[in-house]
């Protein structure tokens, strides 16, 4: 497998976009380039990973527009793998409207497994393409944030970004 990647600055830190010839396979958010590269190599230890500053421009630009509050809908090609359960959870996450949230228990209910709240949380944590599959829109039943692979501060910032962008378009 060959993965091309590009790292850029965005409003919540550094953004890595990784892709195969079929589509985006990885999105990572972190504070440093080293953290991003390490995370990508850890996730794809046997892949040939190469930097690509031009080939991913269209997809990176679309993501940067999202971070600027200008692109609420991102419909980019994906190349991801997961268990059947993870795939169901990820499809359900993609149904959450921009600027809104759902609880882990609501997602579990929606996929027909109301007692699988922790499994839903694990599927969110395993999401290889946050933002495109908006796991940041999933919160705890009591309204607190819960976990996020990019950290709680980033999750809060993403929810705030979407809320503010939605308010300016009303």
KEFI-352635 format. One line per 3 residues: their letters; for each residue x, y, z of N, C-alpha, C. Coordinates in nm, 4 decimals, always signed. Layout:
<sites>
A) X/Y/Z/X/Y/Z/X/Y/Z | ...
</sites>
This chain:
<sites>
XXX) +0.0845/-0.1173/+0.0000/+0.0000/+0.0000/+0.0000/+0.0892/+0.1239/+0.0000 | +0.0495/+0.2222/-0.0772/+0.1215/+0.3495/-0.0845/+0.0286/+0.4599/-0.0355 | +0.0775/+0.5377/+0.0608/-0.0007/+0.6490/+0.1160/+0.0763/+0.7781/+0.0939
XXX) +0.0095/+0.8704/+0.0294/+0.0638/+1.0057/+0.0143/+0.0030/+1.0904/+0.1249 | +0.0775/+1.1853/+0.1760/+0.0233/+1.2704/+0.2817/+0.0705/+1.4134/+0.2638 | -0.0058/+1.5005/+0.3251/+0.0294/+1.6425/+0.3289/-0.0068/+1.6959/+0.4668
XXX) +0.0770/+1.7831/+0.5189/+0.0533/+1.8454/+0.6488/+0.0440/+1.9963/+0.6291 | -0.0611/+2.0547/+0.6872/-0.0818/+2.1997/+0.6785/-0.1271/+2.2506/+0.8146 | -0.1191/+2.3805/+0.8319/-0.1731/+2.4449/+0.9514/-0.3224/+2.4693/+0.9310
XXX) -0.3981/+2.4544/+1.0384/-0.5402/+2.4868/+1.0356/-0.5757/+2.5541/+1.1680 | -0.6991/+2.5902/+1.1843/-0.7398/+2.6673/+1.3023/-0.7268/+2.5913/+1.4341 | -0.7137/+2.4601/+1.4300/-0.7022/+2.3821/+1.5538/-0.5667/+2.3122/+1.5658
XXX) -0.4675/+2.3587/+1.4915/-0.3331/+2.3001/+1.5004/-0.2817/+2.2570/+1.3647 | -0.2138/+2.1441/+1.3646/-0.1608/+2.0858/+1.2413/-0.2577/+1.9788/+1.1923 | -0.2768/+1.9742/+1.0614/-0.3671/+1.8796/+0.9974/-0.2879/+1.7931/+0.9009
XXX) -0.3009/+1.6616/+0.9136/-0.2425/+1.5679/+0.8183/-0.3561/+1.5045/+0.7405 | -0.3428/+1.5028/+0.6086/-0.4359/+1.4329/+0.5209/-0.3553/+1.3258/+0.4498 | -0.3956/+1.2006/+0.4664/-0.3295/+1.0882/+0.4015/-0.4254/+1.0219/+0.3048
XXX) -0.3734/+0.9770/+0.1899/-0.4609/+0.9185/+0.0892/-0.3906/+0.8090/+0.0101 | -0.4704/+0.7127/-0.0328/-0.4277/+0.6117/-0.1281/-0.4767/+0.6585/-0.2645 | -0.4594/+0.5755/-0.3646/-0.5097/+0.6110/-0.4975/-0.6621/+0.6111/-0.5010
XXX) -0.7272/+0.5476/-0.4032/-0.8737/+0.5401/-0.4013/-0.9410/+0.6514/-0.3228 | -0.8694/+0.7134/-0.2274/-0.9314/+0.8187/-0.1485/-0.8592/+0.8426/-0.0179 | -0.9165/+0.9274/+0.0639/-0.8557/+0.9654/+0.1915/-0.8655/+0.8483/+0.2885
XXX) -0.7514/+0.8142/+0.3476/-0.7474/+0.7019/+0.4421/-0.7127/+0.7479/+0.5831 | -0.6658/+0.8710/+0.5969/-0.6258/+0.9188/+0.7294/-0.6387/+1.0697/+0.7391 | -0.6952/+1.1131/+0.8497/-0.6934/+1.2542/+0.8874/-0.6487/+1.2564/+1.0322
XXX) -0.5479/+1.3371/+1.0582/-0.4937/+1.3475/+1.1938/-0.4839/+1.4947/+1.2303 | -0.5095/+1.5239/+1.3565/-0.4932/+1.6583/+1.4119/-0.3991/+1.6489/+1.5305 | -0.3020/+1.7375/+1.5369/-0.2067/+1.7368/+1.6485/-0.1405/+1.8737/+1.6576
XXX) -0.0524/+1.8862/+1.7546/+0.0191/+2.0120/+1.7752/+0.1492/+2.0187/+1.6977 | +0.2030/+1.9018/+1.6600/+0.3323/+1.9035/+1.5913/+0.3334/+1.8094/+1.4712 | +0.4207/+1.8412/+1.3787/+0.4393/+1.7582/+1.2599/+0.4887/+1.6201/+1.3006
XXX) +0.5796/+1.6143/+1.3970/+0.6341/+1.4858/+1.4419/+0.5231/+1.3960/+1.4954 | +0.4296/+1.4504/+1.5735/+0.3176/+1.3712/+1.6256/+0.2334/+1.3147/+1.5119 | +0.2097/+1.3952/+1.4108/+0.1286/+1.3515/+1.2973/+0.1963/+1.2383/+1.2206
XXX) +0.3239/+1.2553/+1.1909/+0.3970/+1.1521/+1.1163/+0.4028/+1.0221/+1.1954 | +0.4273/+1.0319/+1.3251/+0.4328/+0.9127/+1.4102/+0.2988/+0.8407/+1.4108 | +0.1901/+0.9155/+1.4234/+0.0569/+0.8551/+1.4262/+0.0256/+0.7848/+1.2939
XXX) +0.0621/+0.8455/+1.1818/+0.0359/+0.7849/+1.0510/+0.1170/+0.6563/+1.0355 | +0.2433/+0.6594/+1.0725/+0.3279/+0.5393/+1.0610/+0.2805/+0.4284/+1.1549 | +0.2319/+0.4654/+1.2715/+0.1800/+0.3662/+1.3663/+0.0545/+0.2994/+1.3101
XXX) -0.0295/+0.3774/+1.2456/-0.1536/+0.3231/+1.1910/-0.1295/+0.2377/+1.0669 | -0.0276/+0.2721/+0.9893/+0.0020/+0.2003/+0.8649/+0.1491/+0.1581/+0.8628 | +0.1882/+0.0654/+0.9489/+0.3300/+0.0309/+0.9626/+0.3929/-0.0330/+0.8385
XXX) +0.3144/-0.0997/+0.7571/+0.3736/-0.1663/+0.6408/+0.3556/-0.0889/+0.5106 | +0.2948/+0.0267/+0.5162/+0.2712/+0.1064/+0.3959/+0.3947/+0.1865/+0.3577 | +0.4053/+0.2143/+0.2295/+0.5058/+0.3091/+0.1820/+0.4410/+0.4470/+0.1946
XXX) +0.4991/+0.5318/+0.2803/+0.4404/+0.6619/+0.3111/+0.5298/+0.7709/+0.2553 | +0.4722/+0.8576/+0.1709/+0.5502/+0.9632/+0.1064/+0.4778/+1.0974/+0.1157 | +0.5546/+1.2017/+0.1328/+0.4998/+1.3365/+0.1359/+0.4561/+1.3773/-0.0047
XXX) +0.3452/+1.4479/-0.0152/+0.2934/+1.4939/-0.1439/+0.2334/+1.6325/-0.1231 | +0.3063/+1.7351/-0.1607/+0.2605/+1.8712/-0.1348/+0.1641/+1.9248/-0.2400 | +0.1508/+1.8584/-0.3528/+0.0631/+1.9098/-0.4584/-0.0557/+1.8201/-0.4904
XXX) -0.0347/+1.6906/-0.4898/-0.1364/+1.5972/-0.5354/-0.2637/+1.5952/-0.4534 | -0.2567/+1.6364/-0.3293/-0.3732/+1.6336/-0.2417/-0.4369/+1.7719/-0.2254 | -0.3960/+1.8661/-0.3060/-0.4365/+2.0050/-0.2886/-0.5877/+2.0252/-0.2844
XXX) -0.6606/+1.9601/-0.3737/-0.8063/+1.9798/-0.3807/-0.8728/+1.9347/-0.2505 | -0.8302/+1.8210/-0.1975/-0.8889/+1.7681/-0.0745/-0.8465/+1.8514/+0.0466 | -0.7204/+1.8902/+0.0501/-0.6714/+1.9733/+0.1601/-0.7440/+2.1082/+0.1597
XXX) -0.7607/+2.1660/+0.0434/-0.8321/+2.2945/+0.0324/-0.9750/+2.2827/+0.0844 | -1.0427/+2.1746/+0.0504/-1.1798/+2.1542/+0.0982/-1.1822/+2.1466/+0.2509 | -1.0874/+2.0749/+0.3095/-1.0810/+2.0649/+0.4559/-1.0497/+2.1997/+0.5194
XXX) -0.9597/+2.2766/+0.4592/-0.9279/+2.4088/+0.5137/-1.0493/+2.5014/+0.5062 | -1.1296/+2.4886/+0.4020/-1.2534/+2.5659/+0.3930/-1.3487/+2.5275/+0.5062 | -1.3536/+2.3979/+0.5395/-1.4335/+2.3542/+0.6540/-1.3856/+2.4251/+0.7807
XXX) -1.2545/+2.4262/+0.8043/-1.1991/+2.4869/+0.9255/-1.2210/+2.6379/+0.9301 | -1.2475/+2.6987/+0.8159/-1.2779/+2.8419/+0.8113/-1.4280/+2.8670/+0.8204 | -1.5055/+2.7612/+0.8396/-1.6505/+2.7747/+0.8509/-1.7203/+2.7990/+0.7192
XXX) -1.6517/+2.7710/+0.6077/-1.7066/+2.8009/+0.4757/-1.7608/+2.6790/+0.4025 | -1.7378/+2.5609/+0.4556/-1.7793/+2.4400/+0.3843/-1.8381/+2.3391/+0.4832 | -1.9671/+2.3494/+0.5106/-2.0277/+2.2592/+0.6084/-2.0396/+2.1146/+0.5595
XXX) -2.0454/+2.0936/+0.4319/-2.0611/+1.9578/+0.3757/-1.9336/+1.9178/+0.3036 | -1.8738/+1.8105/+0.3502/-1.7530/+1.7571/+0.2873/-1.7854/+1.6196/+0.2308 | -1.7841/+1.6085/+0.1012/-1.8135/+1.4814/+0.0347/-1.6902/+1.4424/-0.0454
XXX) -1.5918/+1.3879/+0.0245/-1.4653/+1.3515/-0.0380/-1.4520/+1.1998/-0.0408 | -1.3801/+1.1465/-0.1396/-1.3661/+1.0004/-0.1484/-1.2851/+0.9442/-0.0320 | -1.3324/+0.8317/+0.0213/-1.2666/+0.7682/+0.1346/-1.2124/+0.6313/+0.0950
XXX) -1.1051/+0.5911/+0.1608/-1.0512/+0.4553/+0.1496/-1.0203/+0.4093/+0.2913 | -1.1250/+0.3634/+0.3594/-1.1106/+0.3251/+0.5001/-1.1605/+0.1832/+0.5207 | -1.1096/+0.1223/+0.6261/-1.1533/-0.0117/+0.6612/-1.1889/-0.0158/+0.8084
XXX) -1.2855/-0.0991/+0.8401/-1.3264/-0.1183/+0.9782/-1.4154/-0.2402/+0.9860 | -1.4475/-0.2795/+1.1061/-1.5387/-0.3919/+1.1244/-1.6775/-0.3522/+1.0755 | -1.7644/-0.4516/+1.0618/-1.9019/-0.4228/+1.0201/-1.9686/-0.3283/+1.1200
XXX) -1.9446/-0.3496/+1.2484/-2.0024/-0.2627/+1.3514/-1.9486/-0.1203/+1.3375 | -1.8165/-0.1061/+1.3234/-1.7575/+0.0268/+1.3063/-1.8162/+0.0970/+1.1846 | -1.8302/+0.0259/+1.0755/-1.8852/+0.0851/+0.9532/-2.0277/+0.1358/+0.9768
XXX) -2.1077/+0.0593/+1.0513/-2.2452/+0.1052/+1.0821/-2.2419/+0.2326/+1.1648 | -2.1558/+0.2342/+1.2657/-2.1437/+0.3543/+1.3488/-2.0989/+0.4719/+1.2633 | -1.9978/+0.4529/+1.1805/-1.9447/+0.5624/+1.0984/-2.0495/+0.6157/+1.0011
XXX) -2.1293/+0.5265/+0.9438/-2.2378/+0.5734/+0.8543/-2.3376/+0.6590/+0.9320 | -2.3674/+0.6167/+1.0549/-2.4619/+0.6926/+1.1374/-2.4039/+0.8292/+1.1743 | -2.2755/+0.8345/+1.2029/-2.2115/+0.9622/+1.2360/-2.2213/+1.0591/+1.1193
XXX) -2.2117/+1.0082/+0.9984/-2.2192/+1.0947/+0.8809/-2.3583/+1.1557/+0.8620 | -2.4568/+1.1031/+0.9314/-2.5926/+1.1578/+0.9237/-2.6144/+1.2745/+1.0198 | -2.5218/+1.2956/+1.1134/-2.5390/+1.4044/+1.2100/-2.5202/+1.5372/+1.1369
XXX) -2.6199/+1.6225/+1.1372/-2.6079/+1.7498/+1.0651/-2.4980/+1.8400/+1.1227 | -2.4398/+1.9160/+1.0361/-2.3394/+2.0164/+1.0709/-2.3945/+2.1049/+1.1816 | -2.3142/+2.1262/+1.2850/-2.3546/+2.2135/+1.3943/-2.4416/+2.1477/+1.4994
XXX) -2.4712/+2.0195/+1.4830/-2.5532/+1.9484/+1.5814/-2.4707/+1.8366/+1.6453 | -2.5232/+1.7820/+1.7546/-2.4572/+1.6715/+1.8226/-2.5580/+1.5603/+1.8496 | -2.5043/+1.4429/+1.8760/-2.5820/+1.3282/+1.9211/-2.5037/+1.2645/+2.0344
XXX) -2.5721/+1.1940/+2.1209/-2.5028/+1.1238/+2.2288/-2.4601/+0.9856/+2.1804 | -2.3650/+0.9284/+2.2522/-2.3215/+0.7923/+2.2209/-2.4407/+0.6972/+2.2290 | -2.5261/+0.7182/+2.3269/-2.6425/+0.6299/+2.3417/-2.7427/+0.6499/+2.2270
XXX) -2.7571/+0.7710/+2.1764/-2.8453/+0.7933/+2.0610/-2.7920/+0.7218/+1.9373 | -2.6612/+0.7225/+1.9199/-2.6009/+0.6520/+1.8062/-2.6234/+0.5016/+1.8222 | -2.6016/+0.4489/+1.9426/-2.6227/+0.3062/+1.9685/-2.7677/+0.2678/+1.9373
XXX) -2.8600/+0.3506/+1.9807/-3.0027/+0.3266/+1.9539/-3.0295/+0.3282/+1.8033 | -2.9738/+0.4262/+1.7334/-2.9992/+0.4425/+1.5900/-2.9489/+0.3243/+1.5075 | -2.8428/+0.2591/+1.5525/-2.7909/+0.1452/+1.4755/-2.8494/+0.0122/+1.5236
XXX) -2.9453/+0.0198/+1.6165/-3.0132/-0.1003/+1.6612/-2.9438/-0.1785/+1.7705 | -2.8502/-0.1157/+1.8394/-2.7781/-0.1796/+1.9503/-2.7789/-0.0857/+2.0709 | -2.8936/-0.0664/+2.1339/-2.9054/+0.0346/+2.2390/-2.8135/+0.0139/+2.3593
XXX) -2.7666/-0.1058/+2.3814/-2.6779/-0.1315/+2.4956/-2.5301/-0.1231/+2.4583 | -2.4998/-0.0919/+2.3350/-2.3617/-0.0912/+2.2868/-2.2980/+0.0476/+2.2924 | -2.3274/+0.1225/+2.3964/-2.2790/+0.2600/+2.4075/-2.1260/+0.2641/+2.4096
XXX) -2.0627/+0.1777/+2.4879/-1.9159/+0.1760/+2.4931/-1.8550/+0.1324/+2.3610 | -1.9194/+0.0381/+2.2947/-1.8702/-0.0060/+2.1634/-1.8806/+0.1079/+2.0618 | -1.9858/+0.1877/+2.0716/-1.9989/+0.3056/+1.9850/-1.8832/+0.4022/+2.0127
XXX) -1.8530/+0.4243/+2.1394/-1.7421/+0.5130/+2.1754/-1.6097/+0.4601/+2.1196 | -1.5896/+0.3287/+2.1264/-1.4661/+0.2696/+2.0701/-1.4625/+0.2854/+1.9190 | -1.5763/+0.2710/+1.8522/-1.5817/+0.2901/+1.7068/-1.5494/+0.4348/+1.6708
XXX) -1.5968/+0.5279/+1.7520/-1.5635/+0.6688/+1.7297/-1.4127/+0.6897/+1.7440 | -1.3552/+0.6298/+1.8468/-1.2106/+0.6435/+1.8706/-1.1284/+0.5802/+1.7591 | -1.1827/+0.4785/+1.6938/-1.1108/+0.4101/+1.5859/-1.1299/+0.4770/+1.4501
XXX) -1.2101/+0.5798/+1.4435/-1.2389/+0.6498/+1.3182/-1.1099/+0.7044/+1.2571 | -1.0724/+0.6576/+1.1379/-0.9468/+0.7025/+1.0774/-0.9550/+0.8391/+1.0087 | -1.0768/+0.8900/+0.9903/-1.0924/+1.0156/+0.9165/-1.1865/+1.1128/+0.9887
XXX) -1.1455/+1.1559/+1.1106/-1.2297/+1.2546/+1.1779/-1.2493/+1.3770/+1.0880 | -1.3498/+1.4487/+1.1097/-1.4018/+1.5601/+1.0304/-1.4877/+1.5020/+0.9182 | -1.4309/+1.4163/+0.8325/-1.5104/+1.3571/+0.7245/-1.6159/+1.2625/+0.7803
XXX) -1.5802/+1.1870/+0.8810/-1.6765/+1.1122/+0.9617/-1.6755/+1.1855/+1.0952 | -1.7759/+1.2700/+1.1187/-1.7686/+1.3693/+1.2270/-1.7909/+1.3136/+1.3680 | -1.6945/+1.2380/+1.4170/-1.7050/+1.1816/+1.5517/-1.6987/+1.2909/+1.6587
XXX) -1.6501/+1.4094/+1.6233/-1.6490/+1.5198/+1.7203/-1.7905/+1.5650/+1.7560 | -1.8890/+1.5262/+1.6768/-2.0280/+1.5638/+1.7028/-2.0980/+1.4691/+1.8003 | -2.0240/+1.3722/+1.8530/-2.0818/+1.2774/+1.9472/-2.0363/+1.3138/+2.0879
XXX) -2.1334/+1.3294/+2.1761/-2.1067/+1.3706/+2.3139/-2.1721/+1.2717/+2.4109 | -2.1437/+1.2882/+2.5367/-2.2064/+1.2030/+2.6381/-2.3528/+1.2417/+2.6578 | -2.4280/+1.1497/+2.7110/-2.5707/+1.1709/+2.7347/-2.5959/+1.2905/+2.8258
XXX) -2.5040/+1.3171/+2.9189/-2.5223/+1.4290/+3.0119/-2.4794/+1.5637/+2.9528 | -2.4390/+1.5629/+2.8247/-2.4012/+1.6863/+2.7566/-2.2541/+1.7210/+2.7631 | -2.1745/+1.6459/+2.8401/-2.0302/+1.6705/+2.8436/-1.9673/+1.6132/+2.7171
XXX) -1.8469/+1.6589/+2.6883/-1.7848/+1.6269/+2.5602/-1.7525/+1.4800/+2.5375 | -1.6964/+1.4131/+2.6351/-1.6473/+1.2780/+2.6098/-1.5114/+1.2862/+2.5420 | -1.4634/+1.1744/+2.4926/-1.3296/+1.1692/+2.4333/-1.3245/+1.2144/+2.2894
XXX) -1.2019/+1.2359/+2.2427/-1.1776/+1.2710/+2.1027/-1.0308/+1.2459/+2.0738 | -1.0031/+1.1835/+1.9605/-0.8647/+1.1475/+1.9277/-0.7738/+1.2698/+1.9192 | -0.8270/+1.3836/+1.8831/-0.7474/+1.5057/+1.8744/-0.7419/+1.5839/+2.0041
XXX) -0.8064/+1.5318/+2.1086/-0.8071/+1.5985/+2.2382/-0.9353/+1.6772/+2.2613 | -0.9691/+1.6938/+2.3884/-1.0936/+1.7614/+2.4264/-1.0978/+1.9064/+2.3789 | -0.9846/+1.9762/+2.3848/-0.9825/+2.1165/+2.3414/-1.0153/+2.1284/+2.1926
XXX) -0.9635/+2.0369/+2.1122/-0.9942/+2.0395/+1.9689/-1.1405/+2.0061/+1.9428 | -1.1925/+1.9093/+2.0172/-1.3337/+1.8735/+2.0009/-1.4208/+1.9949/+2.0323 | -1.3918/+2.0619/+2.1415/-1.4659/+2.1823/+2.1797/-1.4542/+2.2890/+2.0706
XXX) -1.3332/+2.3072/+2.0174/-1.3104/+2.4081/+1.9128/-1.3881/+2.3738/+1.7854 | -1.3920/+2.2473/+1.7481/-1.4660/+2.2070/+1.6281/-1.6156/+2.2298/+1.6453 | -1.6680/+2.1943/+1.7609/-1.8106/+2.2170/+1.7862/-1.8436/+2.3659/+1.7873
XXX) -1.7535/+2.4460/+1.8437/-1.7729/+2.5911/+1.8457/-1.7659/+2.6482/+1.7042 | -1.6710/+2.6017/+1.6261/-1.6568/+2.6468/+1.4873/-1.7863/+2.6215/+1.4118 | -1.8403/+2.5007/+1.4240/-1.9626/+2.4666/+1.3520/-2.0814/+2.5486/+1.4025
XXX) -2.0890/+2.5686/+1.5314/-2.1980/+2.6466/+1.5885/-2.1938/+2.7911/+1.5384 | -2.0743/+2.8514/+1.5416/-2.0599/+2.9895/+1.4954/-2.0862/+3.0030/+1.3462 | -2.0350/+2.9095/+1.2677/-2.0560/+2.9144/+1.1231/-2.2032/+2.8995/+1.0894
XXX) -2.2715/+2.8139/+1.1625/-2.4148/+2.7938/+1.1395/-2.4931/+2.9194/+1.1748 | -2.4536/+2.9884/+1.2827/-2.5230/+3.1098/+1.3243/-2.5057/+3.2218/+1.2229 | -2.3889/+3.2301/+1.1581/-2.3657/+3.3372/+1.0616/-2.4381/+3.3145/+0.9304
XX) -2.4805/+3.1893/+0.9039/-2.5533/+3.1624/+0.7796/-2.7033/+3.1717/+0.7976 | -2.7495/+3.1893/+0.9207/-2.8958/+3.1997/+0.9457/-2.9477/+3.3371/+0.9155
</sites>
